[in-house]
Structure formats: structure tokens, C-alpha cells
Amino acid sequence: ELRHRASPWQRNLGYPLAMLGLLALTGISVLIVCFHVLELLLDDAAMPRGMQDASLGQVSFSIFGSFGAALQVVLIFYLMLSSVVGFYSSPLFTRLLPERQDTPLTKIIGNCVSLLVLSSALPVFSRTLGITRFDLLGDFGRFNWLGNFYIVFLYNMGFAGLTTLCLVKRVSWAVQAELIRAFGEDR
């Protein structure tokens, strides 16, 4: 119903641009994680430990300067939104999704707890993946498992592999369905 009410500009320009933006953000995050995996293999300094004597404002946390820092912020917001969407899309937690003007207090509390856990895990998540090196006002590098090479390496490889698999699966199936529909083979 929403697709039928959408204007032609929105259908023909807005949706494809949004899809390309999501594909670009996913691709960039996978590339950054792949570079972090290579960095992990070559240099021990790439481990997501706490910062030692970080002079804020004097040293850039990105090799691309201001553009890289802005890209890190955008990627962290993208990962936050995608993790919330993924959380509420999982079959176990679809019942927790709030309903308009009909959400009981226990469901509201459950949503608050879930969002608090997801937001608390975001700094560790982004540091472990190598998206940022900034500590986000907490010394998250003190977790003992962040110094374990195998856990960090497998976490990065799992993220890169599963994200690439989902990306290829979604994009290739969507393209296949559109090609089948365009050639009239769906009848």
C-alpha cells in the first residue's frame, strides 16, 4: 500500500538511491574489516586494546583525516541501525516489537533493556571490527578477551564472511527476481 502511494520520483529515484547507499555502507564496512584483518595478521598494534596517552585533538584517529573520521561516525550509526533492525527482525524477538498505542509496560521495559544492551555493546563492537580506534569515553580496551588474537581475528572474519554472504544473497536474489519479472518468465 505504501509503494502504491509513493510518487514516481520516490519509486524511481528515492528507493534505488537508498538501496545503493545501503550497499555502499555495507561494502565500505566489509572493506574496512578486511583491511583490519590484514592489519591484525601483520601488526600486533592493531589489536583493540585501550589507548595509552591518547592526546585528543592532536592526533587524528583516521588515516584519512576529517573525512575518515566522518566516515567512521556514519559507519557506526549504520552499524547501530542495522543491529537494531536485525535484532527486531530475528524470529525470537519479533514479539518484542512495540505496537502503536497498544504496548504493555513489560514490553516497553523489555525494549528499553534490549536497546540499552545493544547501545552498550556498540563501542566494543566498533573497536573489535577496527572501524574506530577511539575509546568513546570508556576504557573498553581493558576487556581481557580484546587482547586475544584468535577471538578478535575470528570475530572479524565472521563479520566479514557473514555480511558478504548476506549481501551477495540479497542482491543476487533481488536481481534474479527482477530479471525474471522483466523477461516475463514469472508467468
C-alpha positions as CSV (number, residue, x, y, z in Angstrom):
1,E,0.0,0.0,0.0
2,L,2.9,2.4,0.8
3,R,4.6,1.5,-2.5
4,H,1.4,2.4,-4.5
5,R,1.0,5.7,-2.7
6,A,4.7,6.7,-3.3
7,S,5.3,9.3,-6.0
8,P,7.1,8.2,-9.2
9,W,10.2,10.2,-8.1
10,Q,10.3,8.3,-4.9
11,R,9.8,4.9,-6.6
12,N,12.2,5.6,-9.4
13,L,14.9,7.7,-7.7
14,G,14.5,7.6,-3.9
15,Y,14.3,3.8,-3.4
16,P,17.2,3.0,-5.7
17,L,19.4,5.7,-4.2
18,A,18.6,4.4,-0.7
19,M,19.4,0.9,-1.8
20,L,22.7,2.0,-3.3
21,G,23.5,3.9,-0.2
22,L,22.9,0.8,2.0
23,L,25.0,-1.3,-0.4
24,A,27.8,1.2,-0.3
25,L,27.8,1.5,3.5
26,T,27.8,-2.3,3.8
27,G,30.6,-2.6,1.3
28,I,32.7,0.0,3.0
29,S,32.3,-1.6,6.4
30,V,33.3,-5.0,4.9
31,L,36.3,-3.5,3.3
32,I,37.4,-1.8,6.5
33,V,37.0,-5.0,8.4
34,C,39.0,-6.9,5.7
35,F,41.8,-4.3,6.0
36,H,41.7,-4.7,9.8
37,V,42.1,-8.5,9.4
38,L,45.2,-7.9,7.3
39,E,46.4,-5.4,9.8
40,L,45.9,-8.0,12.6
41,L,47.9,-10.5,10.7
42,L,50.8,-8.1,10.1
43,D,50.9,-5.9,13.2
44,D,50.2,-6.5,16.9
45,A,49.4,-2.9,17.4
46,A,46.1,-3.4,15.5
47,M,44.6,-5.3,18.5
48,P,41.7,-3.3,20.1
49,R,43.3,-2.7,23.4
50,G,43.0,0.6,25.4
51,M,44.7,3.7,24.3
52,Q,47.9,4.7,26.0
53,D,48.4,8.5,26.3
54,A,46.0,9.5,23.6
55,S,46.2,13.2,23.1
56,L,42.8,14.1,21.9
57,G,42.8,16.8,19.2
58,Q,46.4,16.4,18.5
59,V,46.4,13.1,16.7
60,S,43.8,12.0,14.1
61,F,42.2,8.6,14.7
62,S,41.8,8.1,11.0
63,I,44.4,7.9,8.3
64,F,42.1,10.0,6.0
65,G,41.8,12.9,8.5
66,S,38.4,14.6,8.8
67,F,36.8,12.7,6.0
68,G,37.8,9.4,7.6
69,A,36.5,10.5,11.0
70,A,33.2,11.5,9.4
71,L,33.1,8.1,7.6
72,Q,33.7,6.3,10.9
73,V,30.8,8.2,12.5
74,V,28.5,7.4,9.6
75,L,29.5,3.7,9.7
76,I,29.0,3.5,13.5
77,F,25.5,4.9,13.1
78,Y,24.8,2.5,10.2
79,L,26.0,-0.5,12.3
80,M,23.8,0.7,15.2
81,L,20.7,1.0,13.0
82,S,21.4,-2.3,11.2
83,S,21.9,-4.1,14.5
84,V,18.6,-2.8,15.9
85,V,16.8,-3.7,12.7
86,G,18.5,-7.2,12.7
87,F,17.5,-7.6,16.4
88,Y,13.9,-6.9,15.8
89,S,13.8,-8.9,12.6
90,S,15.1,-12.1,14.3
91,P,12.3,-14.6,14.9
92,L,13.0,-14.8,18.7
93,F,12.4,-11.0,19.2
94,T,9.7,-10.1,16.7
95,R,7.1,-10.3,19.6
96,L,9.1,-7.6,21.4
97,L,8.4,-5.1,18.7
98,P,6.2,-2.3,20.1
99,E,2.7,-1.7,18.7
100,R,1.2,1.7,18.3
101,Q,-0.9,2.7,21.3
102,D,-1.1,-0.9,22.4
103,T,2.2,-1.7,24.1
104,P,2.1,-3.1,27.6
105,L,4.6,-1.8,30.2
106,T,6.5,-5.0,30.3
107,K,7.1,-4.9,26.6
108,I,8.3,-1.3,26.9
109,I,10.7,-2.3,29.7
110,G,12.0,-5.2,27.5
111,N,12.6,-2.8,24.6
112,C,14.5,-0.4,26.9
113,V,16.7,-3.2,28.2
114,S,17.3,-4.5,24.7
115,L,18.3,-1.1,23.3
116,L,20.5,-0.4,26.3
117,V,22.4,-3.7,25.8
118,L,22.7,-3.0,22.1
119,S,24.0,0.5,22.6
120,S,26.4,-0.6,25.4
121,A,27.9,-3.2,23.0
122,L,28.4,-0.8,20.1
123,P,31.7,0.8,21.3
124,V,33.3,-2.7,21.8
125,F,31.7,-3.9,18.5
126,S,33.1,-1.0,16.5
127,R,36.6,-1.3,18.1
128,T,36.8,-5.0,17.7
129,L,35.9,-4.7,14.0
130,G,38.6,-2.0,13.6
131,I,36.1,0.7,12.4
132,T,37.4,3.1,15.0
133,R,40.2,3.3,17.5
134,F,38.6,5.8,19.7
135,D,37.7,4.6,23.2
136,L,34.3,6.5,23.3
137,L,34.9,7.9,26.9
138,G,35.3,4.4,28.4
139,D,38.3,2.2,28.6
140,F,36.7,-0.7,26.7
141,G,40.2,-1.9,25.8
142,R,40.5,-3.4,29.3
143,F,38.4,-6.4,28.5
144,N,40.8,-9.4,28.6
145,W,39.3,-11.0,25.5
146,L,40.2,-8.0,23.4
147,G,43.8,-8.9,23.8
148,N,43.3,-12.5,22.5
149,F,44.3,-12.6,18.8
150,Y,42.2,-15.6,17.9
151,I,38.9,-14.3,19.3
152,V,39.4,-10.9,17.6
153,F,40.5,-12.5,14.3
154,L,37.6,-14.9,14.2
155,Y,35.2,-12.2,15.2
156,N,36.4,-10.0,12.3
157,M,36.4,-13.0,9.8
158,G,32.9,-14.0,10.9
159,F,31.6,-10.5,10.4
160,A,33.2,-10.1,7.0
161,G,32.2,-13.5,5.8
162,L,28.6,-13.4,7.0
163,T,28.0,-9.8,5.9
164,T,29.4,-10.6,2.5
165,L,27.2,-13.8,2.3
166,C,24.1,-11.8,3.2
167,L,25.0,-9.0,0.8
168,V,25.5,-11.4,-2.1
169,K,22.5,-13.5,-1.3
170,R,20.1,-10.5,-1.0
171,V,21.5,-8.6,-4.0
172,S,21.7,-11.6,-6.3
173,W,18.2,-12.8,-5.4
174,A,16.7,-9.4,-5.9
175,V,18.5,-9.0,-9.3
176,Q,17.4,-12.6,-10.3
177,A,13.8,-11.8,-9.4
178,E,13.8,-8.5,-11.4
179,L,15.3,-10.2,-14.4
180,I,12.8,-13.0,-14.3
181,R,10.0,-10.4,-14.0
182,A,11.4,-8.2,-16.8
183,F,11.7,-11.1,-19.2
184,G,8.1,-12.3,-18.4
185,E,9.3,-15.7,-17.1
186,D,7.3,-15.3,-13.9
187,R,4.0,-16.3,-15.5
